[in-house]
Amino acid sequence: MNITISLLQPEDLDQIVDVQSKIYSPDLHEEYSFYANRLQLAPSSCWKASDQEGRIQGYLISYPWKGDSPPALGHALQALPEAADQWFIHDCALLPSAQGKGWSKQLLRHGVQFARTCGLRWSSLVSLGQARDYWQAQGYSVVQAQAEQADHLLAYGPQSCMMRRAL
């Protein structure tokens, strides 16, 4: 099965929420309004992976960010930070039937290209415990959490951690 990577559109958000509901436990689900907020703020750094029939199989939600702490899980942002210093991956997810085919790497390549075009030199993310090995294989390293990060990280789950890589 071939995959097409393209920019996420507002009309795709129902499918994105549906994909999320099939992947994550309910305590990690984010509302439709969350995705709409991120898409409104960063339309050029949110992508979908669609199959040949146009069904969304996965997505990458990302945006320019600044600082050592991740955004609070599920909270709307009023604006993206000025003078961003990094590309933040909020979520990269694929349906189970689409996993293991290299599609997440295709999504990530689009994101890295975007970040480099913006002049961002590094990327960060919050890894859920079960995804740490995947992100390490993509070049990310665990960053020792600072006290101000602790509250934000708790919302992502007990085994979550900040990760970072140079671009």
Phi and psi in radians as a Rosetta constraint file:
Dihedral C 1 N 2 CA 2 C 2 CIRCULARHARMONIC -1.501 0.35
Dihedral N 2 CA 2 C 2 N 3 CIRCULARHARMONIC 2.757 0.35
Dihedral C 2 N 3 CA 3 C 3 CIRCULARHARMONIC -2.228 0.35
Dihedral N 3 CA 3 C 3 N 4 CIRCULARHARMONIC 2.553 0.35
Dihedral C 3 N 4 CA 4 C 4 CIRCULARHARMONIC -2.043 0.35
Dihedral N 4 CA 4 C 4 N 5 CIRCULARHARMONIC 2.245 0.35
Dihedral C 4 N 5 CA 5 C 5 CIRCULARHARMONIC -1.774 0.35
Dihedral N 5 CA 5 C 5 N 6 CIRCULARHARMONIC 2.215 0.35
Dihedral C 5 N 6 CA 6 C 6 CIRCULARHARMONIC -2.587 0.35
Dihedral N 6 CA 6 C 6 N 7 CIRCULARHARMONIC 2.873 0.35
Dihedral C 6 N 7 CA 7 C 7 CIRCULARHARMONIC -1.123 0.35
Dihedral N 7 CA 7 C 7 N 8 CIRCULARHARMONIC 2.448 0.35
Dihedral C 7 N 8 CA 8 C 8 CIRCULARHARMONIC -1.196 0.35
Dihedral N 8 CA 8 C 8 N 9 CIRCULARHARMONIC 2.477 0.35
Dihedral C 8 N 9 CA 9 C 9 CIRCULARHARMONIC -2.078 0.35
Dihedral N 9 CA 9 C 9 N 10 CIRCULARHARMONIC 2.711 0.35
Dihedral C 9 N 10 CA 10 C 10 CIRCULARHARMONIC -0.944 0.35
Dihedral N 10 CA 10 C 10 N 11 CIRCULARHARMONIC -0.618 0.35
Dihedral C 10 N 11 CA 11 C 11 CIRCULARHARMONIC -1.241 0.35
Dihedral N 11 CA 11 C 11 N 12 CIRCULARHARMONIC -0.143 0.35
Dihedral C 11 N 12 CA 12 C 12 CIRCULARHARMONIC -1.532 0.35
Dihedral N 12 CA 12 C 12 N 13 CIRCULARHARMONIC -0.188 0.35
Dihedral C 12 N 13 CA 13 C 13 CIRCULARHARMONIC -1.103 0.35
Dihedral N 13 CA 13 C 13 N 14 CIRCULARHARMONIC -0.591 0.35
Dihedral C 13 N 14 CA 14 C 14 CIRCULARHARMONIC -1.069 0.35
Dihedral N 14 CA 14 C 14 N 15 CIRCULARHARMONIC -0.718 0.35
Dihedral C 14 N 15 CA 15 C 15 CIRCULARHARMONIC -1.197 0.35
Dihedral N 15 CA 15 C 15 N 16 CIRCULARHARMONIC -0.611 0.35
Dihedral C 15 N 16 CA 16 C 16 CIRCULARHARMONIC -1.112 0.35
Dihedral N 16 CA 16 C 16 N 17 CIRCULARHARMONIC -0.800 0.35
Dihedral C 16 N 17 CA 17 C 17 CIRCULARHARMONIC -1.087 0.35
Dihedral N 17 CA 17 C 17 N 18 CIRCULARHARMONIC -0.647 0.35
Dihedral C 17 N 18 CA 18 C 18 CIRCULARHARMONIC -1.147 0.35
Dihedral N 18 CA 18 C 18 N 19 CIRCULARHARMONIC -0.770 0.35
Dihedral C 18 N 19 CA 19 C 19 CIRCULARHARMONIC -1.036 0.35
Dihedral N 19 CA 19 C 19 N 20 CIRCULARHARMONIC -0.819 0.35
Dihedral C 19 N 20 CA 20 C 20 CIRCULARHARMONIC -0.969 0.35
Dihedral N 20 CA 20 C 20 N 21 CIRCULARHARMONIC -0.752 0.35
Dihedral C 20 N 21 CA 21 C 21 CIRCULARHARMONIC -1.145 0.35
Dihedral N 21 CA 21 C 21 N 22 CIRCULARHARMONIC -0.398 0.35
Dihedral C 21 N 22 CA 22 C 22 CIRCULARHARMONIC -1.562 0.35
Dihedral N 22 CA 22 C 22 N 23 CIRCULARHARMONIC -0.149 0.35
Dihedral C 22 N 23 CA 23 C 23 CIRCULARHARMONIC -1.925 0.35
Dihedral N 23 CA 23 C 23 N 24 CIRCULARHARMONIC -0.751 0.35
Dihedral C 23 N 24 CA 24 C 24 CIRCULARHARMONIC -1.843 0.35
Dihedral N 24 CA 24 C 24 N 25 CIRCULARHARMONIC 2.711 0.35
Dihedral C 24 N 25 CA 25 C 25 CIRCULARHARMONIC -1.207 0.35
Dihedral N 25 CA 25 C 25 N 26 CIRCULARHARMONIC 2.678 0.35
Dihedral C 25 N 26 CA 26 C 26 CIRCULARHARMONIC -0.963 0.35
Dihedral N 26 CA 26 C 26 N 27 CIRCULARHARMONIC -0.512 0.35
Dihedral C 26 N 27 CA 27 C 27 CIRCULARHARMONIC -1.223 0.35
Dihedral N 27 CA 27 C 27 N 28 CIRCULARHARMONIC -0.208 0.35
Dihedral C 27 N 28 CA 28 C 28 CIRCULARHARMONIC -1.865 0.35
Dihedral N 28 CA 28 C 28 N 29 CIRCULARHARMONIC 0.016 0.35
Dihedral C 28 N 29 CA 29 C 29 CIRCULARHARMONIC -1.183 0.35
Dihedral N 29 CA 29 C 29 N 30 CIRCULARHARMONIC 2.420 0.35
Dihedral C 29 N 30 CA 30 C 30 CIRCULARHARMONIC -1.959 0.35
Dihedral N 30 CA 30 C 30 N 31 CIRCULARHARMONIC 2.608 0.35
Dihedral C 30 N 31 CA 31 C 31 CIRCULARHARMONIC -1.257 0.35
Dihedral N 31 CA 31 C 31 N 32 CIRCULARHARMONIC 2.761 0.35
Dihedral C 31 N 32 CA 32 C 32 CIRCULARHARMONIC -0.886 0.35
Dihedral N 32 CA 32 C 32 N 33 CIRCULARHARMONIC -0.728 0.35
Dihedral C 32 N 33 CA 33 C 33 CIRCULARHARMONIC -1.095 0.35
Dihedral N 33 CA 33 C 33 N 34 CIRCULARHARMONIC -0.530 0.35
Dihedral C 33 N 34 CA 34 C 34 CIRCULARHARMONIC -1.091 0.35
Dihedral N 34 CA 34 C 34 N 35 CIRCULARHARMONIC -0.897 0.35
Dihedral C 34 N 35 CA 35 C 35 CIRCULARHARMONIC -1.096 0.35
Dihedral N 35 CA 35 C 35 N 36 CIRCULARHARMONIC -0.693 0.35
Dihedral C 35 N 36 CA 36 C 36 CIRCULARHARMONIC -1.082 0.35
Dihedral N 36 CA 36 C 36 N 37 CIRCULARHARMONIC -0.686 0.35
Dihedral C 36 N 37 CA 37 C 37 CIRCULARHARMONIC -1.087 0.35
Dihedral N 37 CA 37 C 37 N 38 CIRCULARHARMONIC -0.858 0.35
Dihedral C 37 N 38 CA 38 C 38 CIRCULARHARMONIC -1.159 0.35
Dihedral N 38 CA 38 C 38 N 39 CIRCULARHARMONIC -0.676 0.35
Dihedral C 38 N 39 CA 39 C 39 CIRCULARHARMONIC -1.165 0.35
Dihedral N 39 CA 39 C 39 N 40 CIRCULARHARMONIC -0.667 0.35
Dihedral C 39 N 40 CA 40 C 40 CIRCULARHARMONIC -1.130 0.35
Dihedral N 40 CA 40 C 40 N 41 CIRCULARHARMONIC -0.722 0.35
Dihedral C 40 N 41 CA 41 C 41 CIRCULARHARMONIC -1.341 0.35
Dihedral N 41 CA 41 C 41 N 42 CIRCULARHARMONIC -0.550 0.35
Dihedral C 41 N 42 CA 42 C 42 CIRCULARHARMONIC -2.409 0.35
Dihedral N 42 CA 42 C 42 N 43 CIRCULARHARMONIC 1.067 0.35
Dihedral C 42 N 43 CA 43 C 43 CIRCULARHARMONIC -1.139 0.35
Dihedral N 43 CA 43 C 43 N 44 CIRCULARHARMONIC -0.359 0.35
Dihedral C 43 N 44 CA 44 C 44 CIRCULARHARMONIC -1.633 0.35
Dihedral N 44 CA 44 C 44 N 45 CIRCULARHARMONIC 0.102 0.35
Dihedral C 44 N 45 CA 45 C 45 CIRCULARHARMONIC -2.327 0.35
Dihedral N 45 CA 45 C 45 N 46 CIRCULARHARMONIC 0.500 0.35
Dihedral C 45 N 46 CA 46 C 46 CIRCULARHARMONIC -2.248 0.35
Dihedral N 46 CA 46 C 46 N 47 CIRCULARHARMONIC 2.152 0.35
Dihedral C 46 N 47 CA 47 C 47 CIRCULARHARMONIC -2.195 0.35
Dihedral N 47 CA 47 C 47 N 48 CIRCULARHARMONIC 2.803 0.35
Dihedral C 47 N 48 CA 48 C 48 CIRCULARHARMONIC -2.157 0.35
Dihedral N 48 CA 48 C 48 N 49 CIRCULARHARMONIC 2.658 0.35
Dihedral C 48 N 49 CA 49 C 49 CIRCULARHARMONIC -1.986 0.35
Dihedral N 49 CA 49 C 49 N 50 CIRCULARHARMONIC 2.027 0.35
Dihedral C 49 N 50 CA 50 C 50 CIRCULARHARMONIC -2.026 0.35
Dihedral N 50 CA 50 C 50 N 51 CIRCULARHARMONIC 2.545 0.35
Dihedral C 50 N 51 CA 51 C 51 CIRCULARHARMONIC -1.422 0.35
Dihedral N 51 CA 51 C 51 N 52 CIRCULARHARMONIC -3.078 0.35
Dihedral C 51 N 52 CA 52 C 52 CIRCULARHARMONIC -1.103 0.35
Dihedral N 52 CA 52 C 52 N 53 CIRCULARHARMONIC -0.420 0.35
Dihedral C 52 N 53 CA 53 C 53 CIRCULARHARMONIC -1.576 0.35
Dihedral N 53 CA 53 C 53 N 54 CIRCULARHARMONIC 0.028 0.35
Dihedral C 53 N 54 CA 54 C 54 CIRCULARHARMONIC 1.512 0.35
Dihedral N 54 CA 54 C 54 N 55 CIRCULARHARMONIC 0.118 0.35
Dihedral C 54 N 55 CA 55 C 55 CIRCULARHARMONIC -1.411 0.35
Dihedral N 55 CA 55 C 55 N 56 CIRCULARHARMONIC 2.342 0.35
Dihedral C 55 N 56 CA 56 C 56 CIRCULARHARMONIC -1.277 0.35
Dihedral N 56 CA 56 C 56 N 57 CIRCULARHARMONIC 2.190 0.35
Dihedral C 56 N 57 CA 57 C 57 CIRCULARHARMONIC -1.818 0.35
Dihedral N 57 CA 57 C 57 N 58 CIRCULARHARMONIC -0.254 0.35
Dihedral C 57 N 58 CA 58 C 58 CIRCULARHARMONIC -3.120 0.35
Dihedral N 58 CA 58 C 58 N 59 CIRCULARHARMONIC -3.137 0.35
Dihedral C 58 N 59 CA 59 C 59 CIRCULARHARMONIC -2.777 0.35
Dihedral N 59 CA 59 C 59 N 60 CIRCULARHARMONIC 2.867 0.35
Dihedral C 59 N 60 CA 60 C 60 CIRCULARHARMONIC -2.354 0.35
Dihedral N 60 CA 60 C 60 N 61 CIRCULARHARMONIC 2.039 0.35
Dihedral C 60 N 61 CA 61 C 61 CIRCULARHARMONIC -1.851 0.35
Dihedral N 61 CA 61 C 61 N 62 CIRCULARHARMONIC 2.089 0.35
Dihedral C 61 N 62 CA 62 C 62 CIRCULARHARMONIC -2.625 0.35
Dihedral N 62 CA 62 C 62 N 63 CIRCULARHARMONIC 2.933 0.35
Dihedral C 62 N 63 CA 63 C 63 CIRCULARHARMONIC -2.976 0.35
Dihedral N 63 CA 63 C 63 N 64 CIRCULARHARMONIC 2.778 0.35
Dihedral C 63 N 64 CA 64 C 64 CIRCULARHARMONIC -1.124 0.35
Dihedral N 64 CA 64 C 64 N 65 CIRCULARHARMONIC 2.493 0.35
Dihedral C 64 N 65 CA 65 C 65 CIRCULARHARMONIC -2.522 0.35
Dihedral N 65 CA 65 C 65 N 66 CIRCULARHARMONIC 2.932 0.35
Dihedral C 65 N 66 CA 66 C 66 CIRCULARHARMONIC -2.485 0.35
Dihedral N 66 CA 66 C 66 N 67 CIRCULARHARMONIC 2.452 0.35
Dihedral C 66 N 67 CA 67 C 67 CIRCULARHARMONIC 1.798 0.35
Dihedral N 67 CA 67 C 67 N 68 CIRCULARHARMONIC 3.109 0.35
Dihedral C 67 N 68 CA 68 C 68 CIRCULARHARMONIC -1.634 0.35
Dihedral N 68 CA 68 C 68 N 69 CIRCULARHARMONIC -0.245 0.35
Dihedral C 68 N 69 CA 69 C 69 CIRCULARHARMONIC -1.805 0.35
Dihedral N 69 CA 69 C 69 N 70 CIRCULARHARMONIC 2.476 0.35
Dihedral C 69 N 70 CA 70 C 70 CIRCULARHARMONIC -1.308 0.35
Dihedral N 70 CA 70 C 70 N 71 CIRCULARHARMONIC 2.803 0.35
Dihedral C 70 N 71 CA 71 C 71 CIRCULARHARMONIC -1.107 0.35
Dihedral N 71 CA 71 C 71 N 72 CIRCULARHARMONIC 2.653 0.35
Dihedral C 71 N 72 CA 72 C 72 CIRCULARHARMONIC -1.148 0.35
Dihedral N 72 CA 72 C 72 N 73 CIRCULARHARMONIC 2.355 0.35
Dihedral C 72 N 73 CA 73 C 73 CIRCULARHARMONIC -1.057 0.35
Dihedral N 73 CA 73 C 73 N 74 CIRCULARHARMONIC 2.222 0.35
Dihedral C 73 N 74 CA 74 C 74 CIRCULARHARMONIC 1.356 0.35
Dihedral N 74 CA 74 C 74 N 75 CIRCULARHARMONIC 0.031 0.35
Dihedral C 74 N 75 CA 75 C 75 CIRCULARHARMONIC -1.712 0.35
Dihedral N 75 CA 75 C 75 N 76 CIRCULARHARMONIC 2.428 0.35
Dihedral C 75 N 76 CA 76 C 76 CIRCULARHARMONIC -1.200 0.35
Dihedral N 76 CA 76 C 76 N 77 CIRCULARHARMONIC 2.576 0.35
Dihedral C 76 N 77 CA 77 C 77 CIRCULARHARMONIC -1.838 0.35
Dihedral N 77 CA 77 C 77 N 78 CIRCULARHARMONIC 2.429 0.35
Dihedral C 77 N 78 CA 78 C 78 CIRCULARHARMONIC -1.321 0.35
Dihedral N 78 CA 78 C 78 N 79 CIRCULARHARMONIC -0.585 0.35
Dihedral C 78 N 79 CA 79 C 79 CIRCULARHARMONIC -2.828 0.35
Dihedral N 79 CA 79 C 79 N 80 CIRCULARHARMONIC 2.825 0.35
Dihedral C 79 N 80 CA 80 C 80 CIRCULARHARMONIC -1.429 0.35
Dihedral N 80 CA 80 C 80 N 81 CIRCULARHARMONIC 2.652 0.35
Dihedral C 80 N 81 CA 81 C 81 CIRCULARHARMONIC -1.159 0.35
Dihedral N 81 CA 81 C 81 N 82 CIRCULARHARMONIC 2.504 0.35
Dihedral C 81 N 82 CA 82 C 82 CIRCULARHARMONIC -1.274 0.35
Dihedral N 82 CA 82 C 82 N 83 CIRCULARHARMONIC 2.671 0.35
Dihedral C 82 N 83 CA 83 C 83 CIRCULARHARMONIC 0.941 0.35
Dihedral N 83 CA 83 C 83 N 84 CIRCULARHARMONIC 0.873 0.35
Dihedral C 83 N 84 CA 84 C 84 CIRCULARHARMONIC -0.983 0.35
Dihedral N 84 CA 84 C 84 N 85 CIRCULARHARMONIC 2.538 0.35
Dihedral C 84 N 85 CA 85 C 85 CIRCULARHARMONIC -2.068 0.35
Dihedral N 85 CA 85 C 85 N 86 CIRCULARHARMONIC 0.094 0.35
Dihedral C 85 N 86 CA 86 C 86 CIRCULARHARMONIC -2.774 0.35
Dihedral N 86 CA 86 C 86 N 87 CIRCULARHARMONIC 2.858 0.35
Dihedral C 86 N 87 CA 87 C 87 CIRCULARHARMONIC -1.798 0.35
Dihedral N 87 CA 87 C 87 N 88 CIRCULARHARMONIC 2.063 0.35
Dihedral C 87 N 88 CA 88 C 88 CIRCULARHARMONIC -1.762 0.35
Dihedral N 88 CA 88 C 88 N 89 CIRCULARHARMONIC 2.171 0.35
Dihedral C 88 N 89 CA 89 C 89 CIRCULARHARMONIC -1.619 0.35
Dihedral N 89 CA 89 C 89 N 90 CIRCULARHARMONIC 1.953 0.35
Dihedral C 89 N 90 CA 90 C 90 CIRCULARHARMONIC -1.394 0.35
Dihedral N 90 CA 90 C 90 N 91 CIRCULARHARMONIC -0.739 0.35
Dihedral C 90 N 91 CA 91 C 91 CIRCULARHARMONIC -2.803 0.35
Dihedral N 91 CA 91 C 91 N 92 CIRCULARHARMONIC 2.343 0.35
Dihedral C 91 N 92 CA 92 C 92 CIRCULARHARMONIC -2.284 0.35
Dihedral N 92 CA 92 C 92 N 93 CIRCULARHARMONIC 1.962 0.35
Dihedral C 92 N 93 CA 93 C 93 CIRCULARHARMONIC -2.444 0.35
Dihedral N 93 CA 93 C 93 N 94 CIRCULARHARMONIC 2.503 0.35
Dihedral C 93 N 94 CA 94 C 94 CIRCULARHARMONIC -2.281 0.35
Dihedral N 94 CA 94 C 94 N 95 CIRCULARHARMONIC 2.548 0.35
Dihedral C 94 N 95 CA 95 C 95 CIRCULARHARMONIC -1.027 0.35
Dihedral N 95 CA 95 C 95 N 96 CIRCULARHARMONIC 2.627 0.35
Dihedral C 95 N 96 CA 96 C 96 CIRCULARHARMONIC -0.919 0.35
Dihedral N 96 CA 96 C 96 N 97 CIRCULARHARMONIC -0.674 0.35
Dihedral C 96 N 97 CA 97 C 97 CIRCULARHARMONIC -1.199 0.35
Dihedral N 97 CA 97 C 97 N 98 CIRCULARHARMONIC -0.269 0.35
Dihedral C 97 N 98 CA 98 C 98 CIRCULARHARMONIC -1.791 0.35
Dihedral N 98 CA 98 C 98 N 99 CIRCULARHARMONIC -0.075 0.35
Dihedral C 98 N 99 CA 99 C 99 CIRCULARHARMONIC -1.375 0.35
Dihedral N 99 CA 99 C 99 N 100 CIRCULARHARMONIC 2.679 0.35
Dihedral C 99 N 100 CA 100 C 100 CIRCULARHARMONIC 1.390 0.35
Dihedral N 100 CA 100 C 100 N 101 CIRCULARHARMONIC 0.221 0.35
Dihedral C 100 N 101 CA 101 C 101 CIRCULARHARMONIC -1.968 0.35
Dihedral N 101 CA 101 C 101 N 102 CIRCULARHARMONIC 0.087 0.35
Dihedral C 101 N 102 CA 102 C 102 CIRCULARHARMONIC 1.500 0.35
Dihedral N 102 CA 102 C 102 N 103 CIRCULARHARMONIC 0.093 0.35
Dihedral C 102 N 103 CA 103 C 103 CIRCULARHARMONIC -1.258 0.35
Dihedral N 103 CA 103 C 103 N 104 CIRCULARHARMONIC -0.593 0.35
Dihedral C 103 N 104 CA 104 C 104 CIRCULARHARMONIC -1.126 0.35
Dihedral N 104 CA 104 C 104 N 105 CIRCULARHARMONIC -0.620 0.35
Dihedral C 104 N 105 CA 105 C 105 CIRCULARHARMONIC -1.134 0.35
Dihedral N 105 CA 105 C 105 N 106 CIRCULARHARMONIC -0.624 0.35
Dihedral C 105 N 106 CA 106 C 106 CIRCULARHARMONIC -1.136 0.35
Dihedral N 106 CA 106 C 106 N 107 CIRCULARHARMONIC -0.755 0.35
Dihedral C 106 N 107 CA 107 C 107 CIRCULARHARMONIC -1.047 0.35
Dihedral N 107 CA 107 C 107 N 108 CIRCULARHARMONIC -0.786 0.35
Dihedral C 107 N 108 CA 108 C 108 CIRCULARHARMONIC -1.105 0.35
Dihedral N 108 CA 108 C 108 N 109 CIRCULARHARMONIC -0.668 0.35
Dihedral C 108 N 109 CA 109 C 109 CIRCULARHARMONIC -1.046 0.35
Dihedral N 109 CA 109 C 109 N 110 CIRCULARHARMONIC -0.724 0.35
Dihedral C 109 N 110 CA 110 C 110 CIRCULARHARMONIC -1.058 0.35
Dihedral N 110 CA 110 C 110 N 111 CIRCULARHARMONIC -0.761 0.35
Dihedral C 110 N 111 CA 111 C 111 CIRCULARHARMONIC -1.134 0.35
Dihedral N 111 CA 111 C 111 N 112 CIRCULARHARMONIC -0.775 0.35
Dihedral C 111 N 112 CA 112 C 112 CIRCULARHARMONIC -1.110 0.35
Dihedral N 112 CA 112 C 112 N 113 CIRCULARHARMONIC -0.714 0.35
Dihedral C 112 N 113 CA 113 C 113 CIRCULARHARMONIC -1.063 0.35
Dihedral N 113 CA 113 C 113 N 114 CIRCULARHARMONIC -0.766 0.35
Dihedral C 113 N 114 CA 114 C 114 CIRCULARHARMONIC -1.017 0.35
Dihedral N 114 CA 114 C 114 N 115 CIRCULARHARMONIC -0.859 0.35
Dihedral C 114 N 115 CA 115 C 115 CIRCULARHARMONIC -1.084 0.35
Dihedral N 115 CA 115 C 115 N 116 CIRCULARHARMONIC -0.758 0.35
Dihedral C 115 N 116 CA 116 C 116 CIRCULARHARMONIC -1.129 0.35
Dihedral N 116 CA 116 C 116 N 117 CIRCULARHARMONIC -0.685 0.35
Dihedral C 116 N 117 CA 117 C 117 CIRCULARHARMONIC -1.062 0.35
Dihedral N 117 CA 117 C 117 N 118 CIRCULARHARMONIC -0.592 0.35
Dihedral C 117 N 118 CA 118 C 118 CIRCULARHARMONIC -1.403 0.35
Dihedral N 118 CA 118 C 118 N 119 CIRCULARHARMONIC -0.073 0.35
Dihedral C 118 N 119 CA 119 C 119 CIRCULARHARMONIC 1.402 0.35
Dihedral N 119 CA 119 C 119 N 120 CIRCULARHARMONIC 0.287 0.35
Dihedral C 119 N 120 CA 120 C 120 CIRCULARHARMONIC -1.425 0.35
Dihedral N 120 CA 120 C 120 N 121 CIRCULARHARMONIC 2.363 0.35
Dihedral C 120 N 121 CA 121 C 121 CIRCULARHARMONIC -1.747 0.35
Dihedral N 121 CA 121 C 121 N 122 CIRCULARHARMONIC -0.221 0.35
Dihedral C 121 N 122 CA 122 C 122 CIRCULARHARMONIC -2.600 0.35
Dihedral N 122 CA 122 C 122 N 123 CIRCULARHARMONIC 2.902 0.35
Dihedral C 122 N 123 CA 123 C 123 CIRCULARHARMONIC -2.251 0.35
Dihedral N 123 CA 123 C 123 N 124 CIRCULARHARMONIC 2.605 0.35
Dihedral C 123 N 124 CA 124 C 124 CIRCULARHARMONIC -2.393 0.35
Dihedral N 124 CA 124 C 124 N 125 CIRCULARHARMONIC 2.841 0.35
Dihedral C 124 N 125 CA 125 C 125 CIRCULARHARMONIC -2.864 0.35
Dihedral N 125 CA 125 C 125 N 126 CIRCULARHARMONIC 2.895 0.35
Dihedral C 125 N 126 CA 126 C 126 CIRCULARHARMONIC -1.873 0.35
Dihedral N 126 CA 126 C 126 N 127 CIRCULARHARMONIC 2.090 0.35
Dihedral C 126 N 127 CA 127 C 127 CIRCULARHARMONIC -1.640 0.35
Dihedral N 127 CA 127 C 127 N 128 CIRCULARHARMONIC 2.326 0.35
Dihedral C 127 N 128 CA 128 C 128 CIRCULARHARMONIC -1.284 0.35
Dihedral N 128 CA 128 C 128 N 129 CIRCULARHARMONIC 2.680 0.35
Dihedral C 128 N 129 CA 129 C 129 CIRCULARHARMONIC -0.875 0.35
Dihedral N 129 CA 129 C 129 N 130 CIRCULARHARMONIC -0.788 0.35
Dihedral C 129 N 130 CA 130 C 130 CIRCULARHARMONIC -1.277 0.35
Dihedral N 130 CA 130 C 130 N 131 CIRCULARHARMONIC -0.220 0.35
Dihedral C 130 N 131 CA 131 C 131 CIRCULARHARMONIC -1.746 0.35
Dihedral N 131 CA 131 C 131 N 132 CIRCULARHARMONIC -0.060 0.35
Dihedral C 131 N 132 CA 132 C 132 CIRCULARHARMONIC -0.978 0.35
Dihedral N 132 CA 132 C 132 N 133 CIRCULARHARMONIC -0.792 0.35
Dihedral C 132 N 133 CA 133 C 133 CIRCULARHARMONIC -1.079 0.35
Dihedral N 133 CA 133 C 133 N 134 CIRCULARHARMONIC -0.703 0.35
Dihedral C 133 N 134 CA 134 C 134 CIRCULARHARMONIC -1.038 0.35
Dihedral N 134 CA 134 C 134 N 135 CIRCULARHARMONIC -0.850 0.35
Dihedral C 134 N 135 CA 135 C 135 CIRCULARHARMONIC -1.169 0.35
Dihedral N 135 CA 135 C 135 N 136 CIRCULARHARMONIC -0.612 0.35
Dihedral C 135 N 136 CA 136 C 136 CIRCULARHARMONIC -1.115 0.35
Dihedral N 136 CA 136 C 136 N 137 CIRCULARHARMONIC -0.650 0.35
Dihedral C 136 N 137 CA 137 C 137 CIRCULARHARMONIC -1.161 0.35
Dihedral N 137 CA 137 C 137 N 138 CIRCULARHARMONIC -0.357 0.35
Dihedral C 137 N 138 CA 138 C 138 CIRCULARHARMONIC -1.603 0.35
Dihedral N 138 CA 138 C 138 N 139 CIRCULARHARMONIC 0.097 0.35
Dihedral C 138 N 139 CA 139 C 139 CIRCULARHARMONIC 1.736 0.35
Dihedral N 139 CA 139 C 139 N 140 CIRCULARHARMONIC 0.074 0.35
Dihedral C 139 N 140 CA 140 C 140 CIRCULARHARMONIC -1.510 0.35
Dihedral N 140 CA 140 C 140 N 141 CIRCULARHARMONIC 2.566 0.35
Dihedral C 140 N 141 CA 141 C 141 CIRCULARHARMONIC -2.141 0.35
Dihedral N 141 CA 141 C 141 N 142 CIRCULARHARMONIC 2.576 0.35
Dihedral C 141 N 142 CA 142 C 142 CIRCULARHARMONIC -1.174 0.35
Dihedral N 142 CA 142 C 142 N 143 CIRCULARHARMONIC 2.371 0.35
Dihedral C 142 N 143 CA 143 C 143 CIRCULARHARMONIC -1.871 0.35
Dihedral N 143 CA 143 C 143 N 144 CIRCULARHARMONIC 2.280 0.35
Dihedral C 143 N 144 CA 144 C 144 CIRCULARHARMONIC -1.043 0.35
Dihedral N 144 CA 144 C 144 N 145 CIRCULARHARMONIC 2.160 0.35
Dihedral C 144 N 145 CA 145 C 145 CIRCULARHARMONIC -1.203 0.35
Dihedral N 145 CA 145 C 145 N 146 CIRCULARHARMONIC 2.415 0.35
Dihedral C 145 N 146 CA 146 C 146 CIRCULARHARMONIC -1.619 0.35
Dihedral N 146 CA 146 C 146 N 147 CIRCULARHARMONIC 2.830 0.35
Dihedral C 146 N 147 CA 147 C 147 CIRCULARHARMONIC -0.968 0.35
Dihedral N 147 CA 147 C 147 N 148 CIRCULARHARMONIC -0.703 0.35
Dihedral C 147 N 148 CA 148 C 148 CIRCULARHARMONIC -1.234 0.35
Dihedral N 148 CA 148 C 148 N 149 CIRCULARHARMONIC -0.285 0.35
Dihedral C 148 N 149 CA 149 C 149 CIRCULARHARMONIC -1.478 0.35
Dihedral N 149 CA 149 C 149 N 150 CIRCULARHARMONIC -0.379 0.35
Dihedral C 149 N 150 CA 150 C 150 CIRCULARHARMONIC -0.962 0.35
Dihedral N 150 CA 150 C 150 N 151 CIRCULARHARMONIC -0.819 0.35
Dihedral C 150 N 151 CA 151 C 151 CIRCULARHARMONIC -1.078 0.35
Dihedral N 151 CA 151 C 151 N 152 CIRCULARHARMONIC -0.761 0.35
Dihedral C 151 N 152 CA 152 C 152 CIRCULARHARMONIC -1.122 0.35
Dihedral N 152 CA 152 C 152 N 153 CIRCULARHARMONIC -0.731 0.35
Dihedral C 152 N 153 CA 153 C 153 CIRCULARHARMONIC -1.188 0.35
Dihedral N 153 CA 153 C 153 N 154 CIRCULARHARMONIC -0.598 0.35
Dihedral C 153 N 154 CA 154 C 154 CIRCULARHARMONIC -1.003 0.35
Dihedral N 154 CA 154 C 154 N 155 CIRCULARHARMONIC -0.634 0.35
Dihedral C 154 N 155 CA 155 C 155 CIRCULARHARMONIC -1.121 0.35
Dihedral N 155 CA 155 C 155 N 156 CIRCULARHARMONIC -0.451 0.35
Dihedral C 155 N 156 CA 156 C 156 CIRCULARHARMONIC -1.459 0.35
Dihedral N 156 CA 156 C 156 N 157 CIRCULARHARMONIC -0.155 0.35
Dihedral C 156 N 157 CA 157 C 157 CIRCULARHARMONIC 2.105 0.35
Dihedral N 157 CA 157 C 157 N 158 CIRCULARHARMONIC 2.794 0.35
Dihedral C 157 N 158 CA 158 C 158 CIRCULARHARMONIC -1.159 0.35
Dihedral N 158 CA 158 C 158 N 159 CIRCULARHARMONIC -0.430 0.35
Dihedral C 158 N 159 CA 159 C 159 CIRCULARHARMONIC -1.830 0.35
Dihedral N 159 CA 159 C 159 N 160 CIRCULARHARMONIC 0.233 0.35
Dihedral C 159 N 160 CA 160 C 160 CIRCULARHARMONIC -1.287 0.35
Dihedral N 160 CA 160 C 160 N 161 CIRCULARHARMONIC 2.702 0.35
Dihedral C 160 N 161 CA 161 C 161 CIRCULARHARMONIC -2.645 0.35
Dihedral N 161 CA 161 C 161 N 162 CIRCULARHARMONIC 2.696 0.35
Dihedral C 161 N 162 CA 162 C 162 CIRCULARHARMONIC -1.374 0.35
Dihedral N 162 CA 162 C 162 N 163 CIRCULARHARMONIC 2.462 0.35
Dihedral C 162 N 163 CA 163 C 163 CIRCULARHARMONIC -2.345 0.35
Dihedral N 163 CA 163 C 163 N 164 CIRCULARHARMONIC 2.728 0.35
Dihedral C 163 N 164 CA 164 C 164 CIRCULARHARMONIC -2.633 0.35
Dihedral N 164 CA 164 C 164 N 165 CIRCULARHARMONIC 2.636 0.35
Dihedral C 164 N 165 CA 165 C 165 CIRCULARHARMONIC -2.633 0.35
Dihedral N 165 CA 165 C 165 N 166 CIRCULARHARMONIC 2.644 0.35
Dihedral C 165 N 166 CA 166 C 166 CIRCULARHARMONIC -1.335 0.35
Dihedral N 166 CA 166 C 166 N 167 CIRCULARHARMONIC 2.591 0.35
